Amino acid sequence: MDRYQIFNKAEECNKREADYHLFAFVRSFVFKERQSRWLSLIEKRSDRTYRDSGKMLDHLDFSFSVRVKSIEILSGYKAGVYWEFHDQPVKVGPDEAFVLGMDRDAIYSLNPGRLALHFSHEGDVCLFTS
């Protein structure tokens, strides 16, 4: 399945649930001194958020992460919240998130503030856990 088919099939995530997942990601995995900036950008979901999404890489605390090459580690999970820093976040399964996120800046949250993937436009995928 390609990314357009996945997006067409995906369930939109309501704002409350999306905010819960995305804010928890920031509070758990972004350096404390950068959190207020990212919380504000996520809340506004403006063009600036998308434009600055690549900068998040410099603000993540990688002591909570490992690089992953495949989605197999998440095979037991059914769905999470996926967001590419623009448009509305959607609910998709791990396999679909991996297709969507490759070579893009995106967050995929499975358990708010506890288990998430960060996709980078540079091709890196990091699994964050707390």
C-alpha positions as CSV (number, residue, x, y, z in Angstrom):
1,M,0.0,0.0,0.0
2,D,1.4,3.5,-0.8
3,R,1.2,6.6,1.3
4,Y,-1.8,8.1,-0.4
5,Q,-3.8,4.9,0.0
6,I,-2.8,4.8,3.7
7,F,-3.9,8.4,4.3
8,N,-7.2,7.9,2.4
9,K,-7.9,4.9,4.6
10,A,-6.7,6.4,7.9
11,E,-9.0,7.6,10.6
12,E,-8.6,11.2,11.5
13,C,-7.6,11.8,15.1
14,N,-9.6,14.2,17.2
15,K,-7.8,17.3,18.5
16,R,-8.0,16.2,22.1
17,E,-6.5,12.8,21.5
18,A,-3.8,14.2,19.2
19,D,-2.8,16.9,21.6
20,Y,-2.6,14.3,24.4
21,H,-0.2,12.2,22.4
22,L,1.9,15.0,20.9
23,F,2.2,17.0,24.1
24,A,3.2,13.9,26.0
25,F,5.9,13.2,23.4
26,V,7.4,16.7,23.8
27,R,7.2,16.6,27.6
28,S,9.0,13.2,27.7
29,F,11.5,13.3,24.9
30,V,12.4,17.0,24.1
31,F,15.0,18.8,26.2
32,K,13.3,20.8,29.0
33,E,14.5,24.2,27.8
34,R,12.9,23.6,24.3
35,Q,9.6,22.1,25.4
36,S,7.6,25.4,25.6
37,R,8.5,26.2,22.0
38,W,7.4,22.8,20.7
39,L,4.3,22.8,22.8
40,S,3.3,26.1,21.3
41,L,4.1,25.0,17.7
42,I,2.1,21.8,18.1
43,E,-0.8,23.7,19.6
44,K,-0.9,26.2,16.7
45,R,-0.3,23.6,14.0
46,S,0.7,26.4,11.6
47,D,2.9,26.5,8.5
48,R,5.7,27.5,10.8
49,T,5.4,24.2,12.6
50,Y,5.9,22.3,9.4
51,R,8.7,24.5,8.3
52,D,10.6,24.1,11.6
53,S,9.9,20.3,12.0
54,G,13.4,19.4,10.9
55,K,14.8,21.4,13.9
56,M,13.2,19.0,16.4
57,L,16.0,16.6,15.7
58,D,18.4,19.0,17.6
59,H,16.0,19.2,20.5
60,L,15.3,15.6,21.2
61,D,16.9,13.8,24.2
62,F,18.3,10.7,22.5
63,S,19.2,9.1,25.8
64,F,15.6,7.8,25.6
65,S,16.0,6.3,22.2
66,V,17.4,3.6,19.9
67,R,17.6,3.7,16.2
68,V,15.5,1.1,14.5
69,K,15.5,-0.3,10.9
70,S,12.2,-2.1,10.9
71,I,8.8,-2.0,12.5
72,E,9.0,-5.6,13.8
73,I,9.7,-4.4,17.4
74,L,6.1,-2.9,17.4
75,S,4.4,-5.9,15.8
76,G,2.1,-6.3,18.9
77,Y,0.5,-2.8,18.6
78,K,-2.6,-2.1,16.7
79,A,-2.7,1.7,16.2
80,G,-1.2,5.0,17.2
81,V,-1.2,8.7,16.4
82,Y,0.8,9.7,13.4
83,W,1.6,13.3,12.5
84,E,3.9,15.0,9.9
85,F,3.8,18.4,11.5
86,H,1.0,19.6,9.2
87,D,-2.6,18.7,8.5
88,Q,-4.6,16.6,11.0
89,P,-2.9,13.7,12.8
90,V,-4.3,10.3,11.9
91,K,-4.6,6.9,13.5
92,V,-2.6,4.2,11.8
93,G,-0.9,0.9,12.5
94,P,2.8,0.5,13.0
95,D,3.3,-0.9,9.5
96,E,1.5,2.0,7.9
97,A,3.4,4.5,10.1
98,F,6.7,3.1,8.8
99,V,5.6,3.6,5.2
100,L,4.3,7.1,5.9
101,G,7.3,8.3,7.9
102,M,10.2,7.2,5.8
103,D,12.4,10.2,4.8
104,R,10.0,12.6,6.4
105,D,9.8,14.5,9.7
106,A,7.1,12.8,11.7
107,I,6.0,11.6,15.2
108,Y,4.2,8.3,15.8
109,S,2.9,7.9,19.3
110,L,1.7,4.5,20.6
111,N,1.6,5.2,24.3
112,P,1.6,8.9,25.2
113,G,4.9,9.9,26.7
114,R,6.1,6.3,27.0
115,L,6.4,4.8,23.5
116,A,6.9,6.6,20.2
117,L,8.8,6.8,17.0
118,H,10.4,9.9,15.6
119,F,11.0,9.8,11.8
120,S,13.6,12.2,10.3
121,H,13.8,13.5,6.8
122,E,17.4,12.2,6.9
123,G,16.1,8.7,6.9
124,D,16.6,7.9,10.6
125,V,13.9,6.3,12.7
126,C,14.3,6.4,16.5
127,L,12.2,4.5,19.0
128,F,11.7,6.6,22.2
129,T,10.7,4.9,25.4
130,S,10.4,6.1,29.0
